[in-house]
Amino acid sequence: MKFSVKKGDILEVLSRLQGITGRKSGLAITENLLIQANENDITIMATDLETGFWGRYPASIGSAGKAAINSRKLYEIVRDFPSDDVDFYEIENRWIEIGKQKVQYRIVGMNPDDFPEIPRIEDTNDFEIDSVELGRMIDKTIMIGSPGDDRRAHINGVFFEKISRKKKTLRMVSTDGSRLSTVDYEFEKDFPFPSEICILIPKKGLNEVKKFLPSAGPLRIGFIHNHFVAKKENETILIRLLEGSFPKYEDIIIKENCREMVINRHVFLMMLKRMSILSSDAYKGVIFNITDGRFTVTTTNPDLGESKEEMDIVYDGPKYEAAFNPKYFMDMLSVIDEEEIRLCIINEERPCFVEGKADKRFLSVIMPMRL
């Protein structure tokens, strides 16, 4: 194998692939990238056994072949390489020489035949979605993280479903048991989607998809053979779906008899950040106290002290007092773009609903803590 490639053509993809190759899979080979020199270009592949990637990039080919090269070290070499052209040459015993002129590296590769096979799915029943909107949906769902020791599929995954309305809608739903987010995207025409199947995509896989989204324009996504597929012109990501079911969430998002308040997003966010200064693992809650025209947030930590802050609001409902984890609100507020949000409360037993004042496509549901 021998080829020369422009540094600018592969540096960005090498950087983005660190999230896949840096994840422990139990196989040392997945810490490597499989690079294959074709007739007129190179193919770069990566996998952690759950998320697979391949992309094609221009190169000047001297001879065909393939090699498995440590992903982290290759990225660092290319990132700091002093010239725009980088030569790759495989020598004996899987050693790969990387260099140009006065700079040369020799690193040992692994057997490329041991690299796990990434399914090549060409005939996907896919459909087009705006890449910016998909990125927005991913941000608003994976901000609810997954505890590392929780094996439940509906906690580790994001639920995709098709909703039949006047316009066909793709909905993504995410939860960790204490909060839930839904975000919708409306299509002008119907789209192929296996609505009878529960589709759960791993949150960590969607995080990798987010890195590869184009800055503008369409992207094609689809579901086939127990995989989610995202494709653009020269790159494809394949994610193995989770096995399991997603709980019935529809009753949770009903906002009947809800009292609403409109609050400035940034003011509310900074208020919660200040109230969180005295929080700890043992005392992480803050108390919302809402009365006519006043919203008060307090926190008490016997080990550190207490704090209190008030803001004026428009509210004419009954007195309300409930405790919440402020981190849940701060996570949610960080992914809303609007200046004003709508806070909806029913009673101390029911969750708090948050959405943008104008954009109703995103809804966050946060359960209260026990006082």
Order of alpha helices (4+ residues) and beta strands (2+ residues): beta-alpha-alpha-beta-beta-beta-beta-beta-alpha-beta-beta-beta-beta-alpha-alpha-beta-beta-beta-beta-alpha-beta-beta-beta-beta-alpha-beta-beta-beta-beta-alpha-beta-beta-beta
